[in-house]
Amino acid sequence: MIQVTDLRKDYGDVRAVDGVTFRAEPGKIFGLLGPNGAGKTTTLGCISGLLRPTGGRVSILGHDVVRDGTAARKSLGVVPQEIALYEEVSAEENLKYWGGAYGLTGAALKRRIQDVLEITGLQDRAKDAVKHMSGGMKRRLNFACGVVHEPKVLLLDEPTVGVDPQSRVKLLDLVREQARAGQCVLYTTHYMEEAEQLCDRIAVVDHGKLIALGTLAELRAMTREHDIIRITGTFPKEDPAGLLRSLGDIEVRTGGDGQLMLSVREASKRLPAILEALSRSGAEIRETTLTQPSLESLFIELTGKELRE
Amino acid sequence: MTFFRAAVAKDLRRIRRDPVALLISVAIPLMVGLLLRLVSGGGGTPTALLLVTDHDDSFASGLLVRAFGAGPLQELVQTRAVSEEAGRAEMEAGKASGLLIIPENFGDDALAGTPTTLSLVTNPAQRILPRILEEALDTFAEAANGLHEILGPEVRTFLRRTDTGAPSDTMVARISVAVNRLVSRARPFLFPPAIRVETVTEQAPLDERNFAEVFFPSMIFLGLMFAAQTLSDDVWKEKAFATLRRSLSAPGSMATFFLAKTAAAAVALAAIVTAAFVLGRFALGIPLHHLLLASVWASLFAVVMYLFFTVIQTLSQSHRGGNMLTKGILFPLVMAGGTFFPFEMMPANMARIGRLTPNGWALVETKEILAGAWSAGSLGLAVLVLLAMAAVLYLVCLRRLTAFARA
């Protein structure tokens, strides 16, 4: 179990993590969702002991990561965002080192190396030097090195960045298997689809702050069942909000610069009326997209911007 | 302990799998040595200069000296008559391969069968040429002994007659018959030798040694310094691989991680230096002594250099900066510290300054060990100094490394 309480991390005058509090449970996947630079990796760094928090408290299975760091790290497996492997040596030798780094030796280490090579589909490439592997294989080996010692708590920092679709599916399956085996998994991503597919509970972070926390259903409820309509085109100079106000219960999230973003309940039914009203005002519409309630619509709802911005 | 073992094994595997950079760093001094050998005219047949002090000045002693200028030996040996004092002075200066001292009454004693001793002083800085002189002199002595046993009375008679005038035909015929009969007897080696050769090898000071002995330790140190710099670069590789950061998340401490890294570097450096010394001693025939002690000392010094360069690397802002900075320190050190140009080739003032550099100091100690001229007390103190330096540099590295990994 991971307990993060009022976590803060400053870099000089910049506050990278600002009062984040959450709890991740065994057997569940906890997602930390946010755009690049939101503070996810810094939060993970504080949990893994790589960074020293400026304030707050982090504990892993009851062990404080600052005061009782060694005990806390013993239960921890980390799969970093970067491919943190020794390129000159083989997959098996990398696993041997990372297993040894967590105290595994002898027959137990050998058995675990075979297990993780098998579950990651790398048993045929066990003897190959890492530098000769594809990006997808390296990602899988990166994951294998994080779980070779069967950690009780697993931290994954955007493990699918730059991965081909096939390897991504495989990696997400592997993460689910770890949770099914009873591990407490903390998964950071900026891909909302991944968070939606994978996570039991999700914390949405932006600018170092936790802006929403709950299950997928709970977060969807926070969107008030509103859909998001994005309209691209040329709009008259008058205020688009004023134009659409007469249609009732339409919230203009952003406007101008050739794009209009609206938060609307039952958008598919009301879209024709919206488009007609805009046309009447002299707008030339080039593209319209409709997004049903999702983490992305929630993020827009909460921050007024898209997750990938 | 498990982490330490795993980390040492990991680094040794990495060095073994990708040895190119390390091999290049070791190959550089070999190339330098080869170039210097070519520049200094390493080719052609070497010639031994044999100085001869003939206190006897008899027909027999003249025969002996002339024998060195006959047959195949004439291409290998040049002889020059000198007084004993002048000969010894030239030997002290390392200007000749050997000094042959023929005692007074050598000829008479040889003919009378009275034991007599020839002294051959050889140059310790040379290996092959003095051996040729020794072998040749031994052969001449054996031949003279045999001749004495077989034809002693006839030769004595013949020589006595040549002192007073030409021998008569009857005498020549009688001696010829006697020689013919005696040669047919198979008893040439049944008697103790009348002439004994005593070979004296002088202990030469360090500065008077030959090319290989002067250059070899310097070349090894040059290789070690380059190898230490190359190995120190690994902290940047670990940083680029993100394995350094990942290691911070492991329960093992950074102290253990870096101790293991240092131990792996020490093994690699010790392997290089030991292989080089063994190669020099047994393959190239360079007279090196106390190889184990010299290897331990040179390896310890190389580890200190590795730690020093690692400190510089961790203080640098970038990989490129780290490399430039460490090499910027390495080159002046090898130039001044007798590692590139041996002290023996430097002007005295420069050599004096060079001996004060860390590598200059360590190189002098190494040469003394290899020459067998070390004392336990001073070497023990020097080892303690190196160990203290290693400990301080290790602690500084450790302090820097965590921040370096996180940055």
Interface residues (C-beta under 8 A of the other chain):
Chain A: S48 G49 L50 L51 T70 A71 R73 K74 L76 V78 P80 E82 I83 A84 L85 Y86 E87 E88 V89 E93 K96 Y97 W98 G99 G100 A101 Y102 G103 L104 T105 A129 C145
Chain B: T2 F3 R5 A6 A7 A9 K10 R13 R14 R17 D18 F241 A242 T243 R245 R246 S247 L248 S249 A250 P251 G252 S253 R406
